[in-house]
Amino acid sequence: MPCGGSRVRSASVHGGVALTLSAVVAVLAACGTGGAPESATSASVAPPAQTPGVPESPRPAPNVSPSVSASPPAGAPTAKPLPGARTVTGRASSVSGTTDEATLTAYAAMADRAVAAVEQHWTRDWPGRVTLVAPADLTQFREQTGRADDVSQVAAITDGPLDAEGRATADRVVLNPEAFARLTPEGRQFVITHESTHVALRSSLPGAAPLWLVEGFADHVGYAGSSRSRAELAAGLLEKVRAGQGPTRLPTQGDFDPSQGEIAPAYLASWLAVDLIVRRYGEAALQRFYVASTVNASPAQADTAMDAAFREVLGTTRAEFTTQWLAELRRLAG
């Protein structure tokens, strides 16, 4: 039975970043019981039979959005520790949780790989370490994140206090145990790499860029090294393009809001926009564009900064780039 095409969702919450389960599961989770890893909606993904192991070659993201990130204001108290947690330390990671030690060890290995991937794509100074929290059940996850709403699509939440300049000082990635149970090892690796990208950028830059750039950049790092083509990874979005229901502009904040409709296409669209920047201008130009588009101000001011970055860094305009990106979507959908 074919799987649906939701993708990992990530949303900026009060200055933070979020990645939802629907995006991750759709690409990386197994469809149904005993099926090969394929895209699937979070509701149709069967729990894996084994504990997280070494991931296979990267594949499209799963049907769960990796995480939602929230930033307490400057001076906020440090997050409370998880009662009864044990800690496993990796080369560039620390994982505390109440699940079994084998799972914590697997998460630490994934986090180490994630940090290595981030450092290939982000050259600004950052601590170069990631802290994960792995609660054993949903109650502990809610206690750690303060979330009382529906988190069935949220694979993880990245949160942490900000300094006076708006730079994250102690981010951690809290994993949703129920969502992670639906993911293959590949899906977990994608989520942790995506979130580690947010940790790196939030700790080295004050403020935030437009959300499509934030999420597209994190997906760019998460998909790096995938053996699948862009058309395979973006199949769910390209189906909409073929049906005449594709995007007509770069994604805006509302496109990442699940209360306003399906959010998976916004993630894929953002990733393909960032991918186009890399292929046309290079990785270094993408970093300069990201930095120039980041402001510690309102989303409207971030959009203004981004428009200037299109001109000054890429030598184009938002309108011209959007035309090229939409043409690329039609070509891939061809």
C-alpha positions in Angstrom: 0.0 0.0 0.0 1.6 3.3 -1.0 2.5 5.8 1.6 1.6 9.5 1.8 4.0 12.3 1.2 4.2 14.4 4.3 7.5 15.8 5.2 9.4 17.0 8.2 8.0 20.3 9.5 10.0 22.8 11.3 8.6 26.0 12.7 10.1 29.0 14.3 8.5 29.5 17.7 9.3 32.7 19.6 12.7 32.9 18.0 13.3 29.1 18.0 13.1 26.5 15.3 10.9 23.5 15.0 10.8 20.4 12.8 7.6 18.4 12.7 7.1 14.7 12.4 5.1 14.6 9.2 8.0 15.8 7.2 10.4 13.2 8.5 8.2 10.2 8.5 7.0 10.8 5.0 10.4 10.2 3.6 12.3 8.1 6.1 9.9 6.0 8.0 8.8 2.5 7.0 5.4 2.3 5.3 3.1 0.0 7.1 4.4 -3.2 8.7 7.5 -4.8 7.3 7.7 -2.5 4.3 10.8 -1.0 2.9 11.7 2.6 4.1 9.4 4.8 2.1 7.5 8.0 2.6 4.5 7.6 4.9 2.2 9.8 6.9 2.9 9.7 10.6 -0.3 7.9 11.3 0.7 5.0 8.9 4.2 4.4 10.1 4.8 1.3 12.0 7.2 1.3 15.0 10.6 -0.2 14.1 11.3 -3.6 15.4 14.8 -2.7 16.5 16.4 -0.1 18.6 18.1 2.7 16.6 21.2 1.5 14.9 23.6 2.8 12.3 21.5 4.5 9.6 21.6 3.3 6.1 22.4 5.7 3.3 20.3 8.9 3.7 16.9 8.9 2.1 14.1 11.3 2.0 12.8 12.7 5.2 10.2 10.9 7.2 6.6 11.8 7.8 7.4 13.6 11.1 8.7 17.0 11.5 11.9 16.8 13.3 11.3 19.4 15.9 9.8 22.5 17.2 12.1 25.0 18.7 11.3 27.5 21.3 13.6 30.1 22.8 13.1 31.4 26.3 14.0 35.1 26.7 17.4 36.2 27.8 18.1 35.4 31.4 15.5 32.5 31.5 16.4 29.8 34.0 18.2 26.7 32.7 15.8 23.8 31.7 15.1 21.5 34.6 16.9 18.1 34.5 15.1 15.0 33.5 14.5 13.0 36.7 16.2 9.6 36.8 18.1 10.2 33.6 21.4 8.6 32.7 23.9 10.3 30.4 25.9 8.9 27.5 28.7 11.1 26.2 29.8 11.0 22.5 32.7 12.6 20.7 30.7 15.8 20.1 27.5 15.0 22.0 25.8 14.4 25.3 22.6 12.4 25.5 20.6 12.3 28.7 17.5 10.2 29.0 15.3 7.7 30.8 15.2 5.2 27.9 17.6 2.2 27.7 21.4 2.8 27.5 21.7 1.1 24.0 19.2 3.7 22.6 21.1 6.6 24.3 24.4 5.3 22.8 22.8 5.0 19.4 21.5 8.6 19.7 25.0 9.8 20.7 26.5 8.2 17.6 23.9 9.9 15.4 24.5 13.2 17.1 28.3 12.9 16.5 27.6 12.2 12.8 25.2 15.2 12.7 27.8 17.6 14.2 30.3 16.4 11.5 27.8 17.0 8.8 27.0 20.5 10.1 30.6 21.5 10.2 30.9 20.7 6.5 28.2 23.2 5.7 28.6 25.9 8.4 32.0 27.5 8.9 31.1 30.2 11.6 32.3 29.5 15.1 29.9 27.5 17.3 30.5 25.1 20.2 30.6 22.1 17.9 28.6 20.0 20.4 24.9 18.9 20.6 22.9 18.1 23.7 20.0 15.7 23.4 17.3 14.8 25.9 15.6 11.5 25.4 12.5 11.0 27.6 11.1 7.5 27.8 7.5 8.6 27.5 5.3 11.4 26.3 4.5 12.6 29.8 8.2 13.3 30.4 8.5 14.9 27.0 5.6 17.3 27.8 7.2 18.1 31.2 10.5 18.9 29.6 9.1 21.1 26.8 6.0 22.6 28.5 3.8 21.4 25.6 0.2 20.5 26.3 -1.0 20.6 22.7 -1.0 17.9 20.1 2.6 16.9 19.5 1.9 13.8 17.4 3.7 15.4 14.4 6.6 16.8 16.4 9.7 14.5 16.4 11.8 16.8 18.6 11.9 20.3 20.1 15.0 22.5 20.2 14.9 25.1 22.9 17.3 27.2 25.0 17.8 30.6 26.5 19.0 33.6 24.4 21.6 36.1 25.4 21.0 39.9 25.3 21.9 39.9 21.6 19.4 37.2 20.7 22.0 34.4 20.3 21.2 30.9 21.8 23.5 30.0 24.7 22.5 26.5 25.8 20.3 24.8 23.2 19.2 21.3 23.7 17.2 18.9 21.4 14.4 17.1 23.2 13.3 14.0 21.4 9.6 12.9 21.3 9.7 9.2 22.1 6.4 8.4 20.4 7.4 10.1 17.2 10.8 8.6 17.2 9.3 5.2 17.5 7.8 5.6 14.1 11.1 6.5 12.4 13.7 4.3 10.8 17.3 4.8 11.9 17.6 7.0 8.7 14.7 9.1 9.9 16.2 9.6 13.3 19.5 10.6 11.8 17.8 13.1 9.5 15.9 14.7 12.5 19.0 14.9 14.6 21.1 16.4 11.8 18.4 18.9 10.9 18.1 19.9 14.6 21.9 20.1 15.0 22.0 22.5 12.2 19.5 24.8 14.0 21.7 24.5 17.2 24.8 25.6 15.3 23.2 28.5 13.5 21.3 29.7 16.6 24.4 29.7 18.7 26.6 31.6 16.2 24.1 34.1 14.8 21.8 36.4 16.8 18.2 36.6 15.5 16.7 34.7 12.7 16.4 34.6 8.9 13.1 34.1 7.0 11.6 30.7 8.0 11.9 29.2 4.5 15.7 29.8 4.6 16.0 28.5 8.2 14.2 25.3 7.4 15.6 24.9 3.9 19.2 25.2 5.2 18.6 22.6 7.9 17.1 20.2 5.3 20.0 20.9 3.0 22.4 19.7 5.6 20.1 16.8 6.5 19.9 15.6 2.9 23.6 16.0 2.2 25.1 12.8 0.9 21.7 11.2 0.0 21.9 8.8 -2.8 18.5 9.8 -4.0 17.8 12.4 -6.6 16.1 15.7 -5.9 13.0 14.4 -7.8 12.8 11.4 -5.5 13.3 13.4 -2.4 10.7 16.0 -3.4 8.2 13.6 -4.9 5.3 14.8 -2.7 5.8 18.4 -3.7 6.3 17.6 -7.4 3.0 15.7 -7.5 1.3 18.9 -6.5 3.2 20.8 -9.2 2.1 18.4 -11.8 -1.5 18.8 -10.6 -1.3 22.6 -10.9 -1.3 23.0 -7.1 2.4 23.8 -6.6 3.7 27.0 -4.9 3.6 30.4 -6.7 6.0 32.1 -4.2 8.7 31.3 -1.7 7.1 29.8 1.5 6.0 32.3 4.2 5.6 31.8 8.0 1.9 30.8 7.6 2.9 27.9 5.2 4.6 26.2 8.2 1.6 26.5 10.4 -0.3 23.1 10.6 -3.5 24.8 11.7 -3.6 26.5 8.3 -3.3 23.3 6.3 -0.7 20.8 5.0 2.9 21.9 5.8 5.0 19.2 4.1 5.1 21.0 0.8 6.6 24.1 2.4 9.5 22.2 3.7 10.3 20.5 0.4 9.8 23.8 -1.4 12.2 25.6 1.0 14.8 22.8 0.6 14.7 23.0 -3.2 15.1 26.8 -3.1 18.2 26.5 -0.9 19.5 23.6 -3.1 19.1 25.9 -6.1 21.2 28.6 -4.4 23.9 26.1 -3.7 24.0 24.8 -7.3 24.0 28.2 -8.9 26.2 30.2 -6.4 28.0 27.7 -4.2 28.0 26.7 -0.5 30.0 29.8 0.5 27.5 32.1 -1.1 24.6 30.3 0.6 26.3 31.0 4.0 26.8 34.7 3.2 23.2 34.9 2.0 22.0 33.3 5.2 24.1 35.6 7.4 23.0 38.7 5.5 19.3 37.6 5.8 19.5 37.2 9.6 18.3 40.0 11.9 17.3 40.2 15.5 14.1 41.9 14.7 10.6 41.2 13.2 9.9 38.7 10.3 9.1 41.8 8.1 12.6 43.2 8.8 14.1 39.8 8.1 12.3 39.8 4.7 13.7 43.3 4.0 17.2 42.0 4.9 16.7 39.0 2.6 15.7 41.2 -0.3 18.9 43.2 0.1 20.9 39.9 0.4 19.5 38.7 -2.9 20.8 41.8 -4.6 24.1 42.2 -2.7 25.2 38.6 -2.2 23.6 36.7 -5.2 23.3 39.6 -7.7 19.7 39.0 -8.4 16.3 39.8 -6.9 13.7 37.8 -5.0 11.4 38.0 -8.0 14.1 36.8 -10.5 15.2 34.0 -8.2 11.5 32.9 -7.6 11.0 32.7 -11.3 14.1 30.5 -11.7 13.0 28.3 -8.7 9.5 27.8 -10.0 10.9 26.9 -13.4 13.2 24.3 -11.7 10.1 22.8 -9.9 8.3 22.5 -13.2 11.4 20.9 -14.7 11.7 18.4 -11.9 8.0 17.6 -12.1 8.3 17.2 -15.9 
